[in-house]
Each structure stands twice: as C-alpha cells, then as structure tokens.
Amino acid sequence: MKPHAYRLRIWGYHHAHGNPRRLLFSVVLLLLVLAIVSCYNQPPLPSDNYEHSSSSSSSLSSSSPAPPPPPRYPSIRLPRDCDISQGEWVRDPDAPYYTNLTCFTIQEHQNCMKYGRPDMDFLKWRWRPAACELPRFDAAWFLELVRGKSMAFVGDSLARNHMQSLMCLLSRVEYPKDISDTTDDNFKRMFYTGYNFTVSTFWSPFLVKAEEADTDGPNHTGLWNLYLDEVDDNWASRIHEFDYVIVSDGNWFTRPAMLYEKGELVGCHFCVLDNVTDLTLRYSHRMAFRTALRAITELDGFRGKVFLRTVSPSHFENGEWNKGGNCVRTRPFRANETRLEGLDLEFYEAQAEEFREAERAGKAKGVELKMLDTTGAMLLRPDGHPSRYGHWADANVTLYNDCVHWCLPGPIDMWNNLLFLMLGE
C-alpha cells in the first residue's frame, strides 16, 4: 500500500492552528506515521549467498549453522530409460570445481596438480549418460540431504579416495572438523558442524577378517589368512551408527591368501602349496562380498541405506603394476574404443550377483540397498590416474606408477555426482 493512501486525521487540528506547540506536535506525529508506512512497504533484503566461492576460505563456515537453501531439488527424477552407468565423457569447460589449493583433504599420492602433472585437459570432462543429462553436483543441496545424518565409506584405499573427493566437493560450502579418535588415516571421522553431518572411513581391504601371515609371500606382496565367513569387526561393529554406508573393495584380493571357512582351511589363492586347492581370488572376492552384505542386512535394528560401489578398473599398459606398467594417456576413451573384460569383468559380475541377492534379503528386513555403478564410466578414463605424479620426480622413494587410484580433482568426482543423485531420488 502506498504512503499517500493512508489518511491521518489529527484530532484538534483546527484548534492547534493557532497554537505553535500543538502544531509542532501534530507535524512530528504525521512524519512518524509516514516513516513507519514507508518502511513497511520496502522490499525484503536479499538473502545471503548460500554456496560460497571456493576461492575464499575466509567465507567458509565451520561453526555457525548454514541457512537452508530453497527447495531446488525436492526430488531428482531422471527419465526411466536413463541408465546412468552407461554413456560418454563430454567436455566441461567449467571444470574443475575445486583445486589442491582450495581443498586440504587431498592425499599426497593423488595430488597430481601439486606434483607437476603437465596436462590439465583430463579435468575438463563430465559424465553424460546416453539418454539423459545429469544435474551437476550441488554441494549445498548435498549437505541439506544429509543434514543431521552420518555416512561411512568401507573398503580399501579407493574408498578413502572416494571420501576425500566428497570432502573436496563439499569444501565450496564448508570445511569439516577432524573428530577422529585415532591418528590413523585409515579410520578418519570428519564433522560438518553447520549441518550436523558426520562422514567416516573404515579401512577394510578384504571386508572380512584378515591376518597377514607372511610379509613376503610367494610373490613378495605378502600372504594373508582370510576368514571368508567372518566379517571384519573393525567396521561391522560400528555400522549400526550410520545412516548411509558405501561398501567397496577389489584390489587386495590379488594378493596370495589362505582361505578359511568355519575355522577350517578350505583352499587358497596362489599359495603354491602342495595339497591345498587353489580356489582363486574370484572365490575369495565373491565370498567376502557375500559375508559383508549379509552382515549388514542381518544387523538387528539397522535401517540405513547401503550403496555397493562397483569395481574401479585400473589402466596399466605396457606391463603389470610391478613390471613397468604405466598410464600415460591424456584423454578419455570413447565407449566403442574399449570394453570391460578379464578380471574386472568377473569381479563386476560377481558384485552384481551378490548385490541382487542381498537386495532381496534387505527388503525383508527393511534395509535399502542400491548399486553405485561407476565401472562403465571409469573404464573410459585411462587419463585420470596419478601415474608418477604422486611424488616429486627426484624424490628418493620406491613407488610404482599409480594406475589404480584417481587424481583429485579428477574423474572420481563423478562417483559423488551419482551418489548425490541417488540420495535425492
């Protein structure tokens, strides 16, 4: 309503005409009313910018609660024919969305920018499924989705790689506090104060109980005792605390191992011992996932959501990891330039089969399981690994070319884009 629409009848004005004191009082009263009406009709102040710039660490909150954003994604609905696990990598001129200068949670061995990787073109790609476009990762909305909740990453060093990618993406809004009860980087617990959100990682390279029996072993990578029907309590005893659990594993099963079930030796993988059946790593990998998923679905009172992140292909060329193999490509494959095969394919198929069985069991117990299928996308990214750029070229260290883990920033950030979409469904 406009100020002139208000009418003020000042009582006794005709009496005040000849009285200066009353006249002054009437004028002051009129101005006061007009000022109140004017303020009432002012437009509201603009709200604070919710997603802070990654270039200014001083604007990042680590203590005060962040205001909720407008409901941009009350739910994220993709077309039914959109298979997010199959597609192509396409150019993204806006990437990357963080750097090693704006994110402090990058592990040294994946800090490719710091250690002089010369080509940055591998950062300029995003994943596009064949039948749809994916919304970009939204750090503010992700934190809204997990406000007041907790998330655990369970697995080997790639699970840690995944968690560090998430924290880097979220650093555009808030840096977490380290509330770990140990100095061991394999068991980190980070807290986002403004959102009451906790994210943790649990080191469990086999998911089941494991003991290193020999640090050398048949091929100098150690010999392990794996108890395939006994879940690893380092994570399983804590998992009831979490709302979301991301389970993954794969690489460590290539190590020689003695395999036990019900306390008895049932076989091995590459143990090179007489009278011991070589059941192969395919058997141990499948049984470990079966035991891990069963432990979650049979956990009394657990009502969290479980994500099985599928196998992450390595890209060694011109030799194995310990025989000079390397990954020096500088662009993604097209979908028709490669295919999933060999051990990666066998691991992927075993994971898919064990997931389907666990999904059925979970439904009966009220536990929701989802497959975070990143395998097809990562198969196409031979350019995204650290290679030798996880340390200085002249450093006196014994490290192999790393074609297993992923540079940060890098293609692994796509895992969290899919996680964001699946949380928002």
C-alpha positions as CSV (number, residue, x, y, z in Angstrom):
1,M,0.0,0.0,0.0
2,K,1.4,3.4,-0.9
3,P,2.0,6.0,1.8
4,H,-0.4,8.5,0.2
5,A,-3.2,6.0,0.6
6,Y,-3.0,6.5,4.3
7,R,-5.1,9.3,5.8
8,L,-4.2,10.7,9.1
9,R,-6.8,12.7,11.0
10,I,-5.1,14.7,13.6
11,W,-7.5,15.4,16.4
12,G,-8.0,19.0,17.2
13,Y,-6.0,20.3,14.2
14,H,-8.3,23.3,13.8
15,H,-7.8,24.0,17.5
16,A,-4.0,23.7,17.0
17,H,-3.9,26.1,14.1
18,G,-3.3,29.0,16.4
19,N,-1.1,27.0,18.9
20,P,2.5,26.6,17.7
21,R,3.3,23.9,20.3
22,R,0.3,21.8,19.3
23,L,1.1,22.4,15.6
24,L,4.6,21.1,16.0
25,F,3.4,18.0,17.8
26,S,1.0,17.3,15.0
27,V,3.6,17.6,12.3
28,V,6.0,15.3,14.2
29,L,3.3,12.7,14.6
30,L,2.5,12.9,10.9
31,L,6.1,12.4,9.9
32,L,6.5,9.5,12.3
33,V,3.5,7.7,10.8
34,L,4.7,8.3,7.2
35,A,8.1,6.9,8.1
36,I,6.6,3.7,9.5
37,V,4.4,3.2,6.4
38,S,7.5,3.8,4.2
39,C,9.5,1.1,6.0
40,Y,6.6,-1.3,5.8
41,N,6.5,-1.0,2.0
42,Q,10.2,-1.6,1.5
43,P,11.2,-4.8,-0.4
44,P,12.8,-7.6,1.6
45,L,16.6,-7.7,1.9
46,P,18.2,-10.2,-0.5
47,S,19.1,-13.5,1.2
48,D,22.8,-14.5,1.8
49,N,24.6,-16.3,-1.0
50,Y,24.3,-19.9,0.2
51,E,27.1,-21.5,-1.8
52,H,30.3,-19.7,-1.0
53,S,33.1,-19.3,-3.5
54,S,35.8,-21.9,-3.4
55,S,38.4,-19.1,-3.8
56,S,37.8,-17.5,-0.5
57,S,38.5,-19.7,2.5
58,S,37.6,-16.9,4.9
59,S,33.9,-17.1,3.8
60,L,33.7,-20.8,4.6
61,S,31.7,-21.7,7.8
62,S,33.0,-24.3,10.2
63,S,30.9,-23.4,13.2
64,S,27.7,-21.5,12.6
65,P,24.7,-23.4,11.1
66,A,24.1,-22.7,7.4
67,P,20.7,-21.4,6.4
68,P,18.6,-23.9,4.4
69,P,18.5,-23.4,0.6
70,P,15.4,-23.0,-1.4
71,P,13.9,-26.4,-2.4
72,R,15.6,-26.6,-5.8
73,Y,15.6,-30.4,-5.8
74,P,12.7,-31.6,-3.7
75,S,13.4,-34.9,-5.6
76,I,15.6,-35.7,-8.5
77,R,13.8,-37.6,-11.2
78,L,15.6,-38.9,-14.3
79,P,13.9,-40.5,-17.3
80,R,13.1,-44.2,-16.9
81,D,15.3,-45.0,-19.9
82,C,18.3,-43.2,-18.3
83,D,21.0,-45.7,-17.4
84,I,23.5,-43.6,-15.5
85,S,26.1,-46.4,-15.7
86,Q,26.4,-46.2,-19.5
87,G,27.3,-43.1,-21.6
88,E,30.2,-41.0,-22.7
89,W,32.5,-38.3,-21.2
90,V,31.9,-34.9,-22.8
91,R,33.6,-31.6,-22.5
92,D,33.0,-29.5,-19.4
93,P,34.7,-26.0,-19.7
94,D,33.6,-25.1,-16.2
95,A,35.6,-27.9,-14.5
96,P,37.3,-28.4,-12.1
97,Y,35.1,-27.2,-9.2
98,Y,37.9,-27.3,-6.7
99,T,41.7,-27.4,-6.7
100,N,44.5,-28.6,-4.5
101,L,44.7,-25.0,-3.1
102,T,41.0,-24.9,-2.1
103,C,40.8,-28.5,-0.6
104,F,43.0,-29.7,2.2
105,T,41.9,-33.3,2.2
106,I,43.7,-34.5,-0.9
107,Q,46.1,-37.3,-0.1
108,E,49.6,-36.6,-1.3
109,H,49.7,-39.6,-3.7
110,Q,46.6,-38.3,-5.5
111,N,47.7,-34.7,-5.6
112,C,48.6,-34.6,-9.3
113,M,48.5,-30.8,-9.5
114,K,51.0,-30.4,-6.7
115,Y,53.4,-32.9,-8.2
116,G,53.6,-31.3,-11.6
117,R,51.3,-33.2,-13.9
118,P,51.8,-31.2,-17.1
119,D,48.4,-31.8,-18.8
120,M,45.3,-30.4,-17.2
121,D,42.9,-31.4,-20.0
122,F,41.9,-34.5,-18.1
123,L,39.9,-32.2,-15.7
124,K,37.7,-30.8,-18.4
125,W,35.2,-33.6,-18.8
126,R,31.9,-34.7,-17.3
127,W,29.9,-37.9,-17.4
128,R,26.8,-37.9,-19.7
129,P,24.6,-40.9,-19.8
130,A,23.2,-41.9,-23.3
131,A,19.6,-41.0,-22.6
132,C,19.7,-38.0,-20.3
133,E,21.6,-35.1,-18.8
134,L,22.7,-35.3,-15.2
135,P,22.3,-32.4,-12.8
136,R,25.7,-31.1,-11.6
137,F,26.8,-31.9,-8.1
138,D,25.4,-29.3,-5.8
139,A,27.4,-29.1,-2.6
140,A,24.8,-27.0,-0.7
141,W,22.0,-29.3,-1.6
142,F,24.0,-32.4,-0.9
143,L,24.6,-31.2,2.7
144,E,20.9,-30.4,3.0
145,L,20.1,-34.0,2.0
146,V,22.4,-35.4,4.7
147,R,21.7,-32.8,7.4
148,G,21.7,-34.5,10.8
149,K,22.9,-37.8,9.3
150,S,26.1,-39.9,9.1
151,M,27.9,-41.7,6.3
152,A,30.6,-44.4,6.3
153,F,32.9,-45.4,3.5
154,V,34.1,-49.0,4.0
155,G,36.8,-50.6,1.9
156,D,40.4,-50.1,0.8
157,S,42.3,-47.0,-0.3
158,L,39.9,-46.4,-3.1
159,A,37.1,-46.0,-0.6
160,R,39.3,-43.4,1.1
161,N,40.0,-41.8,-2.3
162,H,36.2,-41.6,-2.7
163,M,35.6,-39.9,0.6
164,Q,38.3,-37.4,0.0
165,S,36.7,-36.5,-3.3
166,L,33.4,-35.9,-1.5
167,M,35.1,-33.6,1.1
168,C,36.8,-31.6,-1.7
169,L,33.5,-31.1,-3.5
170,L,31.8,-30.0,-0.2
171,S,34.6,-27.6,0.5
172,R,32.8,-25.0,-1.6
173,V,30.3,-24.7,1.3
174,E,32.1,-25.8,4.5
175,Y,35.3,-27.4,5.7
176,P,34.9,-30.3,8.1
177,K,36.4,-30.7,11.5
178,D,38.6,-33.7,12.2
179,I,37.0,-35.5,15.2
180,S,38.8,-38.8,14.7
181,D,39.6,-40.8,17.9
182,T,42.9,-42.0,16.3
183,T,45.8,-40.6,14.2
184,D,45.4,-43.5,11.8
185,D,44.4,-42.0,8.4
186,N,42.7,-45.3,7.6
187,F,40.0,-44.6,10.2
188,K,39.0,-40.9,9.8
189,R,35.9,-39.2,11.2
190,M,35.0,-35.8,9.9
191,F,32.2,-33.5,11.1
192,Y,30.4,-30.7,9.3
193,T,29.3,-28.5,12.2
194,G,26.8,-26.4,10.2
195,Y,24.9,-29.4,9.1
196,N,25.5,-31.9,11.9
197,F,26.8,-34.3,9.3
198,T,29.5,-36.9,10.0
199,V,31.5,-38.7,7.4
200,S,33.9,-41.6,8.3
201,T,36.1,-44.1,6.5
202,F,36.9,-47.6,7.7
203,W,40.0,-49.4,6.3
204,S,39.0,-52.9,5.4
205,P,40.8,-54.2,2.3
206,F,39.1,-57.6,2.3
207,L,35.8,-56.7,4.2
208,V,36.2,-59.9,6.2
209,K,38.6,-60.8,9.0
210,A,42.2,-60.9,7.7
211,E,45.6,-61.5,9.1
212,E,48.9,-61.1,7.3
213,A,50.7,-64.5,7.8
214,D,53.9,-63.6,5.9
215,T,55.0,-60.1,4.9
216,D,56.9,-61.5,1.8
217,G,54.8,-64.5,0.5
218,P,55.1,-66.3,-2.8
219,N,55.3,-63.2,-5.0
220,H,56.7,-60.7,-2.4
221,T,53.4,-58.9,-1.8
222,G,52.6,-60.8,1.4
223,L,50.5,-63.9,2.3
224,W,47.2,-63.4,4.0
225,N,44.8,-65.5,6.0
226,L,41.2,-64.7,5.0
227,Y,38.3,-65.9,7.1
228,L,35.7,-65.7,4.4
229,D,32.6,-66.2,6.7
230,E,33.7,-63.8,9.4
231,V,33.1,-60.1,8.8
232,D,35.8,-57.6,9.8
233,D,34.7,-56.2,13.1
234,N,36.7,-53.0,12.6
235,W,33.8,-51.7,10.6
236,A,30.9,-54.1,11.2
237,S,30.8,-53.4,14.9
238,R,30.3,-49.7,14.2
239,I,28.0,-49.7,11.2
240,H,24.7,-49.5,13.2
241,E,25.6,-45.9,13.9
242,F,25.4,-44.8,10.3
243,D,22.5,-43.7,8.0
244,Y,24.5,-44.4,4.8
245,V,27.1,-47.0,4.2
246,I,29.2,-47.2,1.0
247,V,30.9,-50.6,0.6
248,S,33.6,-51.3,-2.0
249,D,36.7,-53.5,-2.5
250,G,38.6,-55.4,-5.1
251,N,42.3,-54.7,-5.5
252,W,43.7,-56.5,-2.4
253,F,42.2,-59.9,-3.5
254,T,45.0,-60.3,-6.0
255,R,47.4,-60.9,-3.1
256,P,48.2,-64.6,-2.2
257,A,45.9,-65.8,0.6
258,M,45.0,-68.8,2.6
259,L,41.2,-69.2,2.7
260,Y,39.3,-70.3,5.8
261,E,35.6,-71.1,6.5
262,K,34.2,-72.2,9.8
263,G,37.7,-72.0,11.1
264,E,39.0,-74.6,8.7
265,L,41.3,-74.2,5.7
266,V,39.3,-74.7,2.6
267,G,41.8,-73.6,-0.1
268,C,43.9,-70.7,-1.2
269,H,44.8,-68.2,-3.8
270,F,48.3,-68.5,-5.3
271,C,49.7,-70.0,-2.1
272,V,51.9,-72.5,-4.2
273,L,51.5,-75.2,-1.5
274,D,51.1,-78.9,-2.1
275,N,47.7,-80.5,-1.2
276,V,46.0,-77.1,-0.9
277,T,43.3,-76.4,-3.5
278,D,43.7,-73.1,-5.4
279,L,40.2,-71.7,-5.3
280,T,41.5,-68.5,-6.9
281,L,40.8,-64.9,-6.0
282,R,37.4,-65.0,-7.7
283,Y,36.1,-67.2,-5.0
284,S,37.5,-65.2,-2.1
285,H,36.3,-61.9,-3.7
286,R,32.7,-63.2,-4.1
287,M,32.5,-64.8,-0.6
288,A,33.9,-61.7,1.1
289,F,31.2,-59.5,-0.5
290,R,28.5,-62.1,0.4
291,T,29.6,-62.1,4.0
292,A,29.9,-58.3,4.2
293,L,26.4,-57.6,2.7
294,R,24.8,-60.4,4.8
295,A,26.3,-58.9,7.9
296,I,24.6,-55.5,7.1
297,T,21.2,-56.9,6.1
298,E,21.1,-59.2,9.2
299,L,22.1,-56.4,11.6
300,D,19.3,-56.1,14.2
301,G,17.7,-52.7,14.1
302,F,19.7,-51.3,11.2
303,R,17.6,-49.1,8.9
304,G,20.2,-47.3,7.0
305,K,20.8,-47.2,3.2
306,V,23.6,-49.2,1.7
307,F,25.4,-48.5,-1.5
308,L,27.6,-51.1,-3.2
309,R,30.2,-49.2,-5.3
310,T,31.3,-51.4,-8.2
311,V,34.8,-52.3,-9.2
312,S,37.1,-49.5,-10.4
313,P,39.2,-50.6,-13.4
314,S,42.9,-49.9,-13.4
315,H,44.7,-48.9,-16.6
316,F,48.2,-50.3,-16.7
317,E,49.7,-50.5,-20.1
318,N,52.9,-52.0,-21.4
319,G,53.4,-54.1,-18.3
320,E,51.9,-55.0,-14.9
321,W,51.9,-52.7,-11.9
322,N,55.3,-54.1,-10.7
323,K,56.8,-54.6,-14.1
324,G,57.0,-51.1,-15.6
325,G,53.3,-50.7,-16.4
326,N,52.1,-47.1,-16.7
327,C,49.1,-45.0,-17.7
328,V,50.1,-42.0,-19.8
329,R,47.0,-41.4,-21.9
330,T,45.7,-37.8,-21.9
331,R,42.1,-38.2,-23.0
332,P,39.1,-40.4,-22.2
333,F,38.3,-43.4,-24.3
334,R,35.1,-43.3,-26.4
335,A,32.6,-46.1,-25.5
336,N,33.5,-48.0,-28.7
337,E,37.2,-47.9,-28.1
338,T,37.4,-50.4,-25.1
339,R,35.3,-52.9,-23.2
340,L,35.2,-54.4,-19.8
341,E,36.9,-57.8,-19.8
342,G,39.1,-60.2,-17.8
343,L,39.3,-60.0,-14.0
344,D,37.5,-56.6,-13.9
345,L,34.5,-58.1,-15.7
346,E,34.5,-61.2,-13.4
347,F,34.6,-59.0,-10.3
348,Y,31.9,-56.8,-11.6
349,E,29.6,-59.7,-12.4
350,A,30.2,-61.3,-9.0
351,Q,29.4,-58.0,-7.3
352,A,26.2,-57.6,-9.3
353,E,25.0,-61.1,-8.5
354,E,25.8,-60.8,-4.8
355,F,24.1,-57.4,-4.7
356,R,20.9,-58.7,-6.2
357,E,20.7,-61.5,-3.6
358,A,21.4,-59.0,-0.7
359,E,18.8,-56.6,-2.1
360,R,16.2,-59.3,-1.8
361,A,17.2,-60.1,1.7
362,G,17.4,-56.5,2.7
363,K,13.8,-55.8,1.6
364,A,12.5,-58.4,4.0
365,K,14.5,-56.6,6.8
366,G,13.7,-53.0,5.8
367,V,17.2,-52.3,4.7
368,E,17.5,-50.5,1.3
369,L,20.4,-51.4,-0.9
370,K,21.5,-49.6,-4.1
371,M,24.2,-50.2,-6.6
372,L,26.5,-47.3,-7.2
373,D,27.6,-48.5,-10.7
374,T,30.7,-46.5,-11.7
375,T,32.5,-49.2,-13.6
376,G,31.4,-48.4,-17.1
377,A,32.3,-44.7,-16.7
378,M,35.7,-45.3,-15.1
379,L,36.7,-47.9,-17.7
380,L,36.8,-45.0,-20.1
381,R,39.2,-42.8,-18.1
382,P,42.7,-44.1,-18.5
383,D,43.8,-40.5,-18.3
384,G,42.6,-39.9,-14.7
385,H,45.3,-41.8,-12.7
386,P,48.3,-40.2,-10.9
387,S,50.8,-42.3,-12.8
388,R,54.1,-40.9,-11.4
389,Y,52.6,-37.6,-10.3
390,G,52.1,-38.7,-6.7
391,H,55.5,-37.5,-5.6
392,W,58.3,-35.3,-6.8
393,A,60.3,-36.7,-9.7
394,D,63.6,-36.5,-7.8
395,A,62.2,-37.9,-4.5
396,N,64.1,-40.8,-3.0
397,V,61.1,-43.1,-2.8
398,T,60.2,-46.5,-4.1
399,L,56.8,-46.1,-5.7
400,Y,55.3,-47.8,-8.7
401,N,53.3,-45.9,-11.3
402,D,49.8,-45.5,-9.8
403,C,47.2,-46.5,-12.4
404,V,44.7,-47.7,-9.7
405,H,43.8,-44.5,-7.7
406,W,42.5,-41.3,-9.1
407,C,43.8,-37.7,-9.2
408,L,41.9,-35.2,-7.1
409,P,40.3,-33.3,-8.7
410,G,39.6,-35.8,-11.4
411,P,37.2,-38.4,-12.8
412,I,36.5,-39.9,-9.4
413,D,34.4,-36.8,-8.6
414,M,31.7,-38.3,-10.8
415,W,31.2,-41.0,-8.1
416,N,29.8,-38.4,-5.8
417,N,27.7,-36.8,-8.5
418,L,25.9,-40.2,-8.8
419,L,25.8,-40.5,-5.0
420,F,24.1,-37.1,-4.9
421,L,21.5,-38.1,-7.4
422,M,20.8,-41.4,-5.7
423,L,20.4,-39.6,-2.3
424,G,18.0,-37.1,-3.9
425,E,15.7,-39.7,-5.6
